[in-house]
Amino acid sequence: RGPMVSSIVEQLTKKTLWGELDYLIIDMPPGTGDIHLTLCQQMDNKIDAAVIVTTPQRLSFVDVVKGIDMFHRLNVPTIAVVENMAWFKGDSGKKYYPFGMGHKDQLVERYGIKHSYSLPISRTTSAAGDAGLPFMASGTPDQLQEADLELWDTYMQLAAGVETETETIKNEGSTFNMFYDQDRNLIVVRSISDTSAVEHTISPLRFRQQLSGTSDMLGIQKEDIPEDVFPETIDFKGKYAVGIEWSDGYDASIYAKDDILNLFSQT
């Protein structure tokens, strides 16, 4: 199975004459299996970004977290989250969430992903798929029913968000770095661009008190944080977030890069 997948992926990536393309979008199967690893490796780090598609169920959320971490290790940033089959509208126009409210917002907060979208259970989308015609190619907005216009707008926002982020990645001239200086007992944050380099420092205790990580949001109070707390490991989580394992045992604290930089802009 593994060798067959690798051979097919190699044919698609290296032996196919794609011609002039604006974008090549690859729809990968769920999970973090052979095809994901093989594809990223065969593409020689030419995959610009990943868009994570999930559903509201808890099990899907767990798989998505594994996927984001895998893509990060392969140097592929996750730039958007799409929650599929999230809701539907009844005859009265009220939205119903048959699988619960989902975890899209939790992913956005945890990883600092700027673009997130929810797609409904749609009869029109299903019919378009059965007919082999993508929903976005099935008609212009003025030809769509009112119920499908919101879906059209969401797809357009998704496309615009992906385009913006991929262009930003290609033209990005700045570097974000963060580490723990044990000798000074300080967390050091460096932001380097083509025109400037800025270094900020902050004590681990104050960092924990000022920013709420995932674990802290589960119940720990600021006054309960040990004064001698320090980060044992600092690991980047995708494009927008940093994960920290703390000396007091809180190993799931994840902070958005924007929140970290905003912390210094306010002081």
N, C-alpha and C positions, 0 to 999 in steps of 0.2 A: 504493500500500500504506500509506504513512504517513498520508495524509489519511483513509483508510477506518478505520484503527485509531483515530485521534484522534476521529472522529465517533462510533464505537461506544462508546469509553470515556466520552465526554461524555454519551451517552444513559444509560449505566449509573450514572454518578456524580451527574449533575445533573437527569436527567429520569425517574428511577425512584422510585416511592413505596415506600420500604423499610419504612415503619412503625416501630414501637418495636423497637429492636435493642439487645441487650447488646454484641455485637461484630459487625462486618462484616469477614469474612476474605476476602481476595482472593488467589487462587492464580495467581501470575504465571508466565509461561513462563521457561525457563532463559535466562541471558545478561543483557545490559545494553542492550537495544534500545529501539526507539521506544515500546513500550507502557509500559515502566517509567517512562521520563522523562515521557511524556504523562500517565500516571495521577497521578504525584506532583505534577506541576504543576497539573493540573485539580482536584485535591483541595484546593488552596490550603493546603498544609502541615497538613492535617487527618489525615494518616496518622500514627498514634501510634508504630508500631514495625514492624520487619521480622523475620521468622523465616527464616533461611537453610536451605534443604534441599539437601544434597549427597549424593554417593555416594563410595565409597572411592577411585575412580580419581584419578590425579594431575591429569588434565585438568580434572576437575570442581573440584578444589581451586583451580586457577588462576582458573576462572570465579567461584568464590565470593569470592575475594579482590577481584576487580574489582567484584563486586556489593556487598560491604560498603563499599568506597570510594565507589561511586556513591551508595548510599543516604546515606552520611555527607554527601556534597556536597549532597544534596537535603534535609538536615536530618532524616533519618529514622534513628533509632538501631536497630542490630541487637541484639536481646535474647536470641536463642537460636539454636543450631545443631542441625540434625537430620541424621544420617547415615543415609540410606535404603539398603536392601539390603546391610546391613553383614555379616550372618552368617546361618547357619541351623544347626539342630540335627540331628545324625544320629540314627539309631535308638537309639544308646547314650546319647544325651543330651549328647554332646560337641558343642561349638560349632566350626563351621568358617567360615573367612573366605575365600571364593573370590576376592575382589578385593584381598586384602591387609588389613592392619590399619587402613588409611584414614588420614585426616588431621584427624579431628575434634579430637583433643587438641591438635594443632598450632595449629588455629584458636583454640581456647579460650586457649591460652598466649599466642598472638601478640596477640590482641585483648582478652583479659581478660573474655571473655563468660562469664557465671556459669552459664548453663543450656545443657547439651549432652546429646544423646540419640542412641542407636543403635537403629535398627529392623531387624528381621530380614527375610529373604526368607520370606514367609508365604503358604502356600496358602490359608488362610482369608481373608486380606486381599484376595488376588487374586479369589477367588470372590465376595466381598462387592462388590467393584468391578464385576465382570461383571454382577452382579444389580442394580446401581444402588442398593445399600444400604450406607452406610458401615459399616465394621467396628464402630465404637463403638455403632451402632444395631442391630446384628445379634443382640444378646442381653445379658443381665445376667451378671456374673462367675460366678454359680453355674451358669449354663447353658453356660459355655465349657469347652473341653478344657483340660487342664493346660498344654499347650504354648502356648496362647493367653493365659493369664493374665498372663504376663510382658509380653506386648505390650500388653495392657489397662492394666497398671500404668504402662508407659512413656508411653502416651498421656495418662493421668491426670496424671502428673508434668509432662508437657509443657504441658498445659492450665493447671495450677496455676502453673507457672513464668511462662508468658506473662501470666496474670492479675496475678500479683504485680508483674511488671516494668512492665506498662502502668499499673497504679495508682500505682506509684512515680513514673513519669514525669509523670503528671497532677498529683501532689501534691508533686513535687520543689520544694523551696524553697532549694536550695543550688546554687552555681556553682563549677566547677573551672576555673582558668585557669593557664597555664604559659607562660613566655617567657624569653628570654635577655637579661639586662642587660649589654650590651657594655661600658659604662663601668666597671662594677664587676666584670666577668668572673664573673658569678653566674647560675645558673639560678634563677628566681623562681617559686614555686608559691603560688597564692592559692586559698583555699577560703572561699567567702562564703555564708552562710545568712541566714535572716531574723533570727537572734538574735546572730550573731557573724561576725567576719571575721578570718582567720588568714593570715599570710604567712610562708613558709619560704624560705630561700635555701641554696644549696649550690654548690660549685665544680663546673664541668663534669667535671674529672678525677675528683673523688670520686664524682660521680653515676655515671660510667661504671664506676668500680671497684666500686661497691656494687650496681649493678643490671646484670643480664645481659640485653642486648638480643638480638634475633634474630641479628644478625651476629656479636656477641661469642661466641654459643654455637657458632658454626661454627669456632672455633679460636683466636681472638686471646686472648692471656693478659693479665692485669691489668698486669703489669710492662712489656708491650709498648705500652701506650697512651701516646701522646705527652703530656708534661706540659702543653703549650700547646693541647691539644685543646679545641674549643668547638663548640656546635651552630650550623650554618649556617641550618637551618630547623627549626621545630617545628610539627607538623601533627597535629590530632586525628583519630584513626582510629575512627570510630563513637562509641559511648557510653562505652566502657570503656578505651580505649587512646590512647597518644600515640606518634606516629612522629617520629624525629629523624634528620636528615641531618648527619653529623659532618664536621668539617674534615679528618679523616684519611682520608676516602673511604668510610666505612661508612655507606651511605645506606639501609639496611634495618632499622635498629634500632628496634624497637617495644616499648613498655613499658606494662604495665597500670597504670591509674590507682591501683588499690588498692595495688599494690606501691610506687608512688611515695609515696603518703601513709603507708604503713607504714614507709617508710624514715625519715621524720621522727618518727614516733611512737616509734621505737626509740632516738632520739638525745636 
